[in-house]
Amino acid sequence: MIDSLPVREYQESRIEDEPILGPVLALPDGRIQQLTWLERIMVALHLTNAKLLEARYYKPAHS
């Protein structure tokens, strides 16, 4: 039997627009981090990007 559930494979973090949450950071391990108000402003003004935000929310697998 083949699973029909879609599986996202993340190569790098990116900013996505979720219908309910708004702009979110999609991390390579599959987690989704909602952006704060200030982070949303910084993304809109191109003062930060997904790579810089990923460094803030990175958690090693063994922690």
Buried (B, 14 or more C-beta within 10 A) or exposed (E): EEEEEEEEEEEEBBBEEEEEEEBBBBBEEEEEBEBEEEBBEBBEEEEBEBEEBBEEEEEEEEE
